[in-house]
Structure formats: structure tokens, C-alpha cells
Amino acid sequence: MFSMTTACVGTIVGEVVDVTIEVAKIPFKVVGAAIDVVTDDDD
């Protein structure tokens, strides 16, 4: 029973880490898009 609980917790932690990584990427995408807009205006 303990090993099943540990595996379940491991899966939950893995999912949380995946979501955290995806959320962390959002500001970089927004900043990248903003930089693209600014640099496109200079052309």
C-alpha cells in the first residue's frame, strides 16, 4: 500500500512540475513577442 501511495505522490509531483514549467515559459513567450513587435517597427 505504501509503494502505491508513493507512486501516486510521484505522479502528482511530476504533473505539478510539468505545469510549473509550462507556466514559467509564458512570460518568456510574452517578452519574446514584445521584442519581435518592437524590432519589427524598426525595419
C-alpha positions in Angstrom: 0.0 0.0 0.0 2.8 2.4 0.9 4.5 1.9 -2.5 1.3 2.6 -4.3 0.9 5.8 -2.3 4.5 6.8 -3.1 3.9 6.2 -6.8 0.8 8.3 -6.7 2.5 11.1 -5.0 5.4 10.9 -7.5 2.9 11.2 -10.4 1.2 14.2 -8.8 4.6 15.9 -8.2 5.6 15.2 -11.8 2.3 16.8 -13.0 2.8 19.8 -10.8 6.4 20.2 -12.1 5.2 20.0 -15.7 2.5 22.6 -15.2 5.0 24.9 -13.3 7.5 24.6 -16.3 4.7 25.5 -18.8 3.6 28.5 -16.7 7.2 29.6 -16.3 7.5 29.7 -20.2 4.6 32.1 -20.6 6.5 35.3 -19.6 9.4 34.4 -21.9 6.9 34.0 -24.8 5.3 37.3 -24.0 8.6 39.1 -23.7 9.8 37.4 -26.9 6.6 38.6 -28.7 7.0 42.1 -27.4 10.6 42.2 -28.6 9.5 41.0 -32.0 7.0 43.8 -32.2 9.5 46.4 -31.2 12.2 45.2 -33.6 9.7 44.9 -36.5 8.8 48.6 -36.1 12.5 49.5 -36.7 12.6 47.8 -40.1 
